[in-house]
Amino acid sequence: MKELEKRGKESHVYRKYQLVGLEISQILEDEKHKALYIKLAKEKSGERLLRLAKEVADRQNVKNKGAYFMYLLAHPEKK
């Protein structure tokens, strides 16, 4: 049982898009929604998503970085 608990806490990153999704969740301080970011990284350009996440994280007045990131993703003309 202890071995299963130990393995459950380890990272299971096998693909590049998984790593990108996890990085985005950490950048945005929104690890609760890491599965969403992994899915987005699988479907879209990981480099573009990382760039957008870093832009959002650099903005000082954003309270909910994850929501703002998703808004900008849906409305690229609003950047």
Backbone as CSV, one residue per row, in Angstrom:
resi,resn,N_x,N_y,N_z,CA_x,CA_y,CA_z,C_x,C_y,C_z
1,MET,0.823,-1.188,0.000,0.000,0.000,0.000,0.870,1.256,0.000
2,LYS,1.934,1.242,0.773,2.827,2.397,0.827,3.472,2.647,-0.534
3,GLU,3.806,1.576,-1.230,4.416,1.699,-2.558,3.446,2.357,-3.537
4,LEU,2.174,1.996,-3.461,1.172,2.595,-4.345,1.002,4.084,-4.056
5,GLU,1.006,4.454,-2.795,0.904,5.861,-2.427,2.114,6.635,-2.947
6,LYS,3.280,6.034,-2.829,4.507,6.686,-3.291,4.461,6.903,-4.800
7,ARG,4.054,5.887,-5.559,3.982,6.000,-7.011,2.899,6.980,-7.445
8,GLY,1.845,7.098,-6.678,0.759,8.017,-7.005,1.172,9.473,-6.918
9,LYS,2.166,9.775,-6.098,2.627,11.143,-5.925,3.683,11.533,-6.952
10,GLU,4.257,10.563,-7.629,5.284,10.851,-8.628,4.635,11.348,-9.912
11,SER,5.394,12.135,-10.661,4.904,12.669,-11.929,4.871,11.573,-12.986
12,HIS,3.844,11.596,-13.795,3.695,10.619,-14.863,3.656,11.338,-16.206
13,VAL,4.726,12.021,-16.543,4.803,12.775,-17.789,5.508,11.910,-18.813
14,TYR,4.779,11.598,-19.894,5.337,10.755,-20.935,5.446,11.475,-22.266
15,ARG,4.708,12.542,-22.460,4.688,13.267,-23.730,5.003,14.740,-23.486
16,LYS,5.481,15.393,-24.539,5.859,16.804,-24.430,4.656,17.661,-24.049
17,TYR,3.499,17.394,-24.647,2.326,18.224,-24.360,1.913,18.118,-22.890
18,GLN,2.183,16.982,-22.250,1.863,16.842,-20.829,2.740,17.778,-20.001
19,LEU,4.005,17.833,-20.353,4.931,18.715,-19.650,4.542,20.173,-19.866
20,VAL,4.188,20.517,-21.091,3.778,21.886,-21.391,2.535,22.252,-20.579
21,GLY,1.559,21.368,-20.536,0.347,21.626,-19.761,0.631,21.826,-18.285
22,LEU,1.522,21.018,-17.740,1.885,21.171,-16.330,2.622,22.482,-16.082
23,GLU,3.488,22.866,-17.015,4.202,24.138,-16.881,3.222,25.311,-16.903
24,ILE,2.253,25.248,-17.791,1.247,26.317,-17.873,0.488,26.412,-16.555
25,SER,0.083,25.283,-15.997,-0.662,25.315,-14.730,0.177,25.918,-13.608
26,GLN,1.471,25.676,-13.623,2.349,26.250,-12.601,2.567,27.737,-12.833
27,ILE,2.747,28.126,-14.081,2.946,29.540,-14.403,1.733,30.354,-13.977
28,LEU,0.546,29.813,-14.243,-0.697,30.517,-13.924,-1.141,30.312,-12.475
29,GLU,-0.390,29.519,-11.727,-0.717,29.192,-10.337,-2.126,28.605,-10.251
30,ASP,-2.396,27.652,-11.154,-3.726,27.048,-11.264,-3.575,25.543,-11.487
31,GLU,-2.902,24.878,-10.572,-2.641,23.450,-10.728,-3.912,22.611,-10.576
32,LYS,-4.965,23.209,-10.079,-6.237,22.518,-9.947,-6.799,22.129,-11.322
33,HIS,-6.462,22.919,-12.342,-6.974,22.689,-13.693,-5.887,22.199,-14.655
34,LYS,-4.926,21.464,-14.133,-3.811,21.025,-14.978,-4.263,20.121,-16.117
35,ALA,-5.299,19.329,-15.922,-5.793,18.456,-16.997,-6.295,19.283,-18.183
36,LEU,-6.928,20.406,-17.899,-7.399,21.297,-18.959,-6.224,21.835,-19.766
37,TYR,-5.168,22.257,-19.085,-4.007,22.811,-19.775,-3.266,21.735,-20.575
38,ILE,-3.243,20.523,-20.067,-2.635,19.420,-20.815,-3.426,19.165,-22.090
39,LYS,-4.742,19.184,-21.981,-5.590,18.971,-23.156,-5.374,20.081,-24.187
40,LEU,-5.301,21.319,-23.715,-5.060,22.436,-24.632,-3.704,22.296,-25.319
41,ALA,-2.690,21.885,-24.558,-1.348,21.723,-25.129,-1.319,20.605,-26.158
42,LYS,-2.175,19.625,-26.000,-2.250,18.531,-26.967,-2.883,19.005,-28.269
43,GLU,-3.852,19.898,-28.156,-4.612,20.338,-29.322,-4.015,21.562,-30.011
44,LYS,-3.293,22.393,-29.284,-2.782,23.655,-29.834,-1.266,23.711,-29.703
45,SER,-0.689,24.757,-30.234,0.757,24.955,-30.170,1.200,25.202,-28.729
46,GLY,2.039,24.329,-28.224,2.524,24.465,-26.855,3.323,25.723,-26.641
47,GLU,4.127,26.108,-27.637,4.947,27.315,-27.510,4.075,28.562,-27.411
48,ARG,3.031,28.600,-28.219,2.108,29.746,-28.196,1.400,29.821,-26.849
49,LEU,0.972,28.684,-26.335,0.279,28.657,-25.041,1.203,29.085,-23.909
50,LEU,2.448,28.628,-23.944,3.409,29.023,-22.908,3.675,30.529,-22.959
51,ARG,3.803,31.062,-24.157,4.042,32.496,-24.315,2.873,33.289,-23.732
52,LEU,1.650,32.863,-24.048,0.459,33.545,-23.533,0.380,33.436,-22.012
53,ALA,0.679,32.259,-21.471,0.644,32.065,-20.014,1.652,32.978,-19.320
54,LYS,2.822,33.125,-19.896,3.844,34.004,-19.297,3.415,35.464,-19.360
55,GLU,2.761,35.853,-20.463,2.248,37.225,-20.566,1.205,37.488,-19.492
56,VAL,0.307,36.536,-19.281,-0.734,36.686,-18.268,-0.106,36.733,-16.876
57,ALA,0.854,35.885,-16.610,1.489,35.835,-15.288,2.244,37.124,-14.976
58,ASP,2.756,37.794,-16.009,3.512,39.030,-15.803,2.624,40.229,-15.483
59,ARG,1.343,40.123,-15.784,0.425,41.237,-15.514,0.099,41.267,-14.027
60,GLN,0.332,42.393,-13.423,0.203,42.531,-11.970,-1.241,42.585,-11.481
61,ASN,-2.145,43.148,-12.281,-3.496,43.393,-11.794,-4.485,42.266,-12.094
62,VAL,-4.013,41.110,-12.534,-4.896,39.985,-12.851,-5.090,39.145,-11.586
63,LYS,-6.343,39.009,-11.161,-6.635,38.237,-9.946,-6.749,36.744,-10.244
64,ASN,-7.460,36.389,-11.315,-7.647,34.985,-11.680,-6.917,34.737,-13.001
65,LYS,-5.671,34.336,-12.908,-4.827,34.189,-14.087,-5.334,33.108,-15.039
66,GLY,-5.849,32.031,-14.490,-6.359,30.948,-15.315,-7.545,31.378,-16.152
67,ALA,-8.476,32.112,-15.547,-9.659,32.588,-16.266,-9.268,33.601,-17.333
68,TYR,-8.345,34.479,-16.998,-7.904,35.489,-17.959,-7.164,34.834,-19.131
69,PHE,-6.377,33.828,-18.839,-5.684,33.067,-19.879,-6.692,32.452,-20.844
70,MET,-7.737,31.833,-20.308,-8.755,31.209,-21.150,-9.510,32.258,-21.964
71,TYR,-9.761,33.425,-21.378,-10.436,34.496,-22.091,-9.595,34.958,-23.286
72,LEU,-8.309,35.170,-23.048,-7.432,35.611,-24.135,-7.271,34.531,-25.196
73,LEU,-7.315,33.304,-24.794,-7.215,32.196,-25.739,-8.441,32.166,-26.656
74,ALA,-9.606,32.450,-26.085,-10.851,32.440,-26.857,-11.011,33.712,-27.686
75,HIS,-10.396,34.805,-27.241,-10.514,36.114,-27.919,-9.112,36.662,-28.210
76,PRO,-8.406,36.119,-29.182,-7.025,36.554,-29.434,-6.918,38.027,-29.844
77,GLU,-7.984,38.603,-30.352,-7.950,40.005,-30.768,-7.921,40.957,-29.566
78,LYS,-8.192,40.473,-28.370,-8.247,41.307,-27.157,-6.879,41.507,-26.494
79,LYS,-5.876,40.819,-26.974,-4.545,40.908,-26.367,-4.161,42.305,-26.203
